[in-house]
């Protein structure tokens, strides 16, 4: 008799975005003709830059000639792209060998799939608030109990609060897998080298593994802030890093990412090289590699011209974040993030809950954002606005907030 994976029945996080859609649709039905302005979207909006389009077109053209046609490639990714990624890290002072780079179709899926090489009884710690996939994928894997008011039983939450600058303290006691995201989604906070070192030292001492999501690293403009955890001494022994072309190059619908598993990475029961070989085996078993066409686009992203053009687009989104920040502050609203990240994290005024502020922002300003409580218990009382959007739409939404929000 076939049976389902009962762990799916524990999931509660799917509530957030359907509830946003439900409330927005309900408002529209009662207020027909009212234009809804969206600052909640975590998706890129600007076209892929010309030099990267050229690379994608070249990838297509290569498939039309006998001499350049390619079928299955290595599941780890094509050599030119892996080498370009390794060289990119080298420039940042993070020494990575090409063999440690695994190209994939998305950092989101990798952050879930990577769990498959670890024991089911691993104790997992996550930043709170957190990108939902970190939590949900561990629920599905059976590493948690049921959900309660303070999150899932068995999961260690590391609160990111105003008091600690939205970067967590070390877990109390021993944990095995630690999810960190910097720049953080949703708070926009960026970890310093000193903060990351505390976690690297902890992980090395406890033989724990840090799963480090750096998908927004390209938005870091402050040269004192690390873009990779491998800028921290000892991180190669205890950290797996995930990154993506999605936000850097507008590849959210194109799909291309990478995961780095250093040869030096160790666990309690596995010496250097074992984790790397397990992930290699996992990818070769379940994955046939990213699209040849898309990987050609990835090579173009990391070219000199590709980086110049994508950096200009990143600066465009950061300007959007600045516009949002300045508009909110002019209303007396306290904000965080946005300077080195595409998200602005605001403290809801007058002690409103996250959902109460959602309704107020929608009702008075016709602007949609994302309630912080949807990202975890520590997100209550906060709200996320996104800098991804066309400039005229962002300016219109901010103007509406400045003119119409009653606080």
C-alpha positions in Angstrom: 0.0 0.0 0.0 1.4 3.4 -1.0 1.6 6.0 1.7 2.4 9.7 1.6 5.2 11.5 3.3 3.4 12.7 6.4 5.9 15.4 7.0 4.2 17.5 4.3 1.2 17.6 6.6 3.2 19.6 9.2 3.8 22.5 6.8 2.3 25.8 7.7 4.5 28.3 5.9 2.6 28.1 2.7 0.1 30.4 4.4 2.1 33.6 3.7 1.8 34.3 0.0 -1.6 32.8 -0.6 -2.9 35.0 2.2 -1.3 38.1 0.7 -3.0 37.2 -2.6 -6.3 36.6 -0.9 -6.3 40.0 0.9 -5.1 41.8 -2.1 -7.8 40.3 -4.3 -10.5 41.0 -1.7 -9.4 44.6 -1.6 -9.5 44.9 -5.4 -13.0 43.3 -5.6 -14.3 45.9 -3.2 -12.4 48.7 -4.8 -12.6 48.1 -8.6 -10.3 50.3 -10.7 -7.9 51.1 -7.9 -4.3 50.6 -9.0 -2.4 48.3 -6.7 1.3 49.1 -6.3 3.5 46.1 -5.3 6.7 46.5 -3.2 6.5 42.9 -2.0 7.9 41.2 -5.0 11.2 39.3 -4.7 11.5 38.9 -8.4 13.7 41.0 -10.8 11.9 43.3 -13.2 14.6 44.8 -15.5 15.6 43.2 -18.8 18.7 41.0 -19.1 21.6 43.2 -20.1 22.9 43.1 -23.8 26.2 41.4 -23.2 24.5 38.5 -21.4 21.8 38.2 -24.0 24.7 37.8 -26.5 26.0 35.0 -24.5 22.6 33.3 -24.3 22.2 33.7 -28.1 25.6 32.2 -28.6 24.5 29.2 -26.5 21.6 28.7 -28.8 23.6 29.1 -32.0 26.1 26.6 -30.8 23.4 24.0 -30.8 22.7 24.6 -34.5 26.1 23.5 -35.8 27.6 20.0 -35.9 31.0 21.4 -34.8 29.7 23.2 -31.7 26.7 21.1 -30.8 26.7 19.6 -27.2 24.4 17.1 -25.6 24.8 16.1 -22.0 27.5 17.9 -20.2 29.1 17.2 -16.8 26.5 17.4 -14.0 28.8 19.6 -12.1 28.7 22.3 -14.9 30.8 23.2 -17.9 34.5 23.9 -17.2 34.5 27.5 -18.5 31.7 28.5 -16.1 33.2 26.6 -13.1 36.5 28.2 -13.7 35.0 31.7 -14.1 33.2 31.3 -10.8 36.4 30.1 -9.1 38.3 33.1 -10.5 35.6 35.4 -9.3 36.0 34.1 -5.8 39.7 34.5 -6.0 39.3 38.2 -6.8 37.4 38.6 -3.5 40.1 37.0 -1.5 38.3 33.7 -1.2 40.4 30.9 -2.6 38.2 28.2 -4.3 39.3 25.5 -6.7 37.2 24.9 -9.8 36.5 21.3 -8.7 34.7 22.6 -5.7 32.1 24.5 -7.8 28.9 22.7 -8.7 26.6 24.5 -11.1 22.9 24.0 -10.8 19.5 25.5 -11.7 18.8 27.3 -8.5 20.2 28.1 -5.0 16.7 27.5 -3.6 16.6 23.9 -4.7 20.3 23.4 -3.7 19.6 24.7 -0.2 17.0 21.9 0.1 18.8 19.2 -1.8 22.0 19.6 0.1 20.3 18.1 3.2 20.3 14.7 1.5 24.0 14.2 2.2 23.5 14.7 5.9 22.0 12.4 8.6 18.3 12.7 9.2 18.9 13.2 13.0 21.0 16.4 12.5 19.9 19.2 14.7 19.2 22.3 12.5 19.5 26.0 13.4 18.1 28.8 11.3 18.1 32.5 11.5 14.8 33.9 12.5 13.3 35.5 10.4 14.4 33.3 7.6 13.8 32.5 3.9 11.0 29.9 4.2 12.8 27.1 2.2 15.3 26.6 4.9 12.6 25.7 7.4 10.1 24.0 5.1 12.7 21.6 3.5 13.8 20.4 6.9 10.2 19.9 8.0 9.7 17.8 4.9 12.9 15.9 5.6 11.5 14.9 9.0 13.9 16.9 11.2 11.2 18.8 13.1 8.1 18.2 15.1 4.8 20.1 14.7 4.5 23.8 14.3 3.4 26.0 17.2 3.2 29.7 18.0 7.0 29.8 18.3 7.9 27.8 15.3 8.5 24.1 14.7 9.5 21.8 17.6 13.0 20.4 17.2 14.2 23.3 15.1 16.6 25.8 16.8 15.6 29.4 16.0 18.3 32.0 16.2 16.4 35.3 16.7 17.6 38.3 14.6 16.3 41.3 16.4 16.7 45.1 16.5 18.8 44.6 19.6 21.4 42.4 17.9 21.5 44.2 14.6 19.5 41.4 12.9 22.4 39.0 13.2 22.0 36.1 15.6 23.9 35.0 18.6 25.5 31.6 18.6 23.1 28.7 19.2 22.9 27.6 22.9 24.2 24.1 23.0 25.2 21.9 20.0 23.6 22.0 16.6 24.8 20.2 13.4 23.5 22.3 10.5 23.4 26.1 10.5 21.6 28.2 7.9 23.0 31.8 7.5 22.0 34.2 4.7 23.9 37.4 4.0 22.8 39.9 2.8 19.7 38.6 4.6 16.3 37.9 3.1 14.1 39.4 4.6 16.0 41.9 6.9 18.6 43.2 4.4 21.2 42.9 7.2 24.8 42.0 6.1 27.1 40.0 8.4 30.5 41.5 9.2 33.7 39.4 9.1 33.8 39.4 12.9 30.3 38.1 13.1 30.9 35.3 10.6 34.1 34.4 12.4 32.2 33.6 15.6 30.1 31.1 13.6 33.0 29.6 11.8 34.9 29.1 15.1 31.8 27.5 16.6 31.2 25.2 13.6 34.9 24.1 13.6 34.7 23.4 17.3 31.4 21.5 17.1 32.1 19.8 13.7 29.0 21.5 12.5 28.3 22.7 8.9 27.2 26.2 7.9 25.0 26.4 4.9 25.7 29.9 3.7 23.3 31.6 1.3 25.1 34.5 -0.5 22.5 34.9 -3.3 22.5 38.7 -2.7 26.2 39.2 -2.3 26.5 41.3 -5.5 24.5 44.0 -3.7 27.2 44.6 -1.1 28.9 47.9 -1.9 30.7 48.4 1.4 34.2 47.0 0.8 34.6 46.1 4.5 31.8 43.6 4.4 32.4 40.0 3.2 30.8 38.8 0.0 31.7 35.1 0.7 32.1 33.2 3.9 35.4 31.8 2.5 36.9 35.2 3.2 36.9 34.0 6.8 39.9 31.8 7.9 38.8 28.2 8.5 35.5 28.5 6.7 36.6 25.9 4.1 36.5 23.3 6.8 33.0 23.9 7.9 30.9 25.9 5.3 29.0 25.1 2.1 28.1 28.3 0.2 25.2 28.7 -2.2 24.9 31.6 -4.7 22.9 32.4 -7.8 22.7 34.5 -11.0 19.0 35.2 -10.3 19.3 38.6 -8.6 22.7 39.5 -10.0 21.8 39.0 -13.7 18.0 38.8 -13.8 18.1 35.0 -14.2 15.0 34.4 -11.9 13.2 32.9 -14.9 16.3 31.6 -16.7 17.6 29.6 -13.7 21.3 29.2 -13.0 23.2 29.0 -9.7 26.1 27.3 -8.0 27.0 25.6 -4.7 30.6 25.3 -3.4 31.5 22.2 -1.4 35.2 22.6 -0.4 37.4 19.5 -0.3 38.5 20.5 3.2 34.9 20.4 4.6 34.5 17.8 7.4 31.9 16.5 9.8 32.0 14.4 13.0 32.1 11.2 11.0 33.6 12.3 7.7 37.1 13.4 6.9 38.2 15.9 4.3 36.9 15.1 0.8 33.9 13.0 1.9 31.2 15.7 1.7 32.6 16.8 -1.6 32.4 13.2 -3.0 28.8 12.7 -1.6 27.5 15.9 -3.2 29.3 14.8 -6.5 27.5 11.5 -6.3 24.2 13.1 -5.4 24.4 15.4 -8.4 25.5 12.7 -10.8 22.6 10.5 -9.6 19.7 13.0 -9.6 20.9 15.8 -11.9 22.1 16.0 -15.5 23.4 19.5 -15.3 22.0 23.0 -16.1 21.0 24.0 -19.6 24.0 24.4 -22.0 22.4 27.6 -23.3 22.0 29.1 -19.8 25.5 28.2 -18.8 26.8 30.1 -21.8 24.8 33.0 -20.5 26.5 32.5 -17.1 29.9 32.7 -18.6 28.9 36.0 -20.2 27.7 37.4 -16.9 31.2 36.9 -15.4 32.9 38.4 -18.4 34.3 42.0 -17.9 31.5 43.5 -19.9 28.9 41.3 -18.4 30.0 42.3 -14.9 30.0 46.0 -15.8 26.5 45.9 -17.2 25.0 43.8 -14.4 26.6 46.0 -11.8 24.9 49.0 -13.4 21.6 47.1 -13.0 22.4 46.2 -9.4 23.0 49.9 -8.7 19.6 50.7 -10.2 17.9 48.4 -7.7 20.0 49.8 -4.8 18.8 53.3 -5.8 15.2 52.0 -5.6 16.0 50.8 -2.1 17.4 54.3 -1.2 14.2 55.9 -2.5 12.1 53.5 -0.4 14.3 54.1 2.7 14.2 57.9 2.4 10.4 57.9 1.8 9.7 55.8 4.9 12.1 57.8 7.1 10.4 61.0 6.1 7.2 59.5 7.6 9.1 58.7 10.8 9.2 55.0 10.1 12.3 53.2 11.3 14.0 51.2 8.6 16.9 48.7 8.3 18.7 47.2 5.4 18.6 48.5 1.8 22.1 49.9 1.8 23.8 46.7 0.8 20.7 44.7 -0.1 17.6 44.9 -2.2 15.2 44.6 0.7 14.1 47.3 3.2 13.0 46.0 6.6 10.8 48.4 8.5 9.5 48.4 12.1 5.7 48.7 12.0 4.5 52.0 13.6 2.3 52.2 16.6 3.0 48.6 17.7 0.9 47.3 14.8 1.2 43.6 14.0 2.7 42.7 10.6 -0.7 41.8 9.2 -2.4 44.9 10.6 0.2 47.0 8.9 -0.3 45.1 5.7 -4.0 45.9 5.7 -3.3 49.6 6.6 -0.7 50.0 3.8 -3.0 48.4 1.3 -6.1 50.2 2.4 -4.7 53.7 2.8 -1.9 53.7 0.2 -2.8 50.8 -2.2 0.7 49.4 -1.7 1.4 45.7 -1.1 4.4 44.5 0.9 5.3 41.3 2.9 4.4 40.9 6.6 7.5 40.0 8.6 5.7 37.4 10.7 5.5 35.2 7.5 9.3 34.7 7.7 9.3 33.4 11.3 8.4 34.3 14.9 11.0 37.1 15.2 9.5 38.8 12.1 6.4 39.9 14.0 6.2 43.7 14.2 8.3 44.1 11.1 7.6 44.4 7.4 9.6 43.8 4.2 9.5 46.0 1.1 11.4 45.1 -2.0 13.5 47.3 -4.3 12.9 45.1 -7.3 10.6 47.1 -9.5 10.5 49.7 -12.3 11.6 53.1 -11.1 8.3 54.8 -11.9 6.4 52.2 -10.0 8.6 52.4 -6.9 8.4 56.2 -7.0 4.6 56.1 -7.2 4.3 53.6 -4.3 6.6 55.7 -2.1 4.8 58.9 -3.0 1.5 57.2 -2.0 3.0 56.2 1.3 4.3 59.6 2.0 1.0 61.3 1.1 -1.6 58.8 2.4 -0.2 56.7 5.2 -1.8 57.9 8.5 0.5 57.3 11.4 
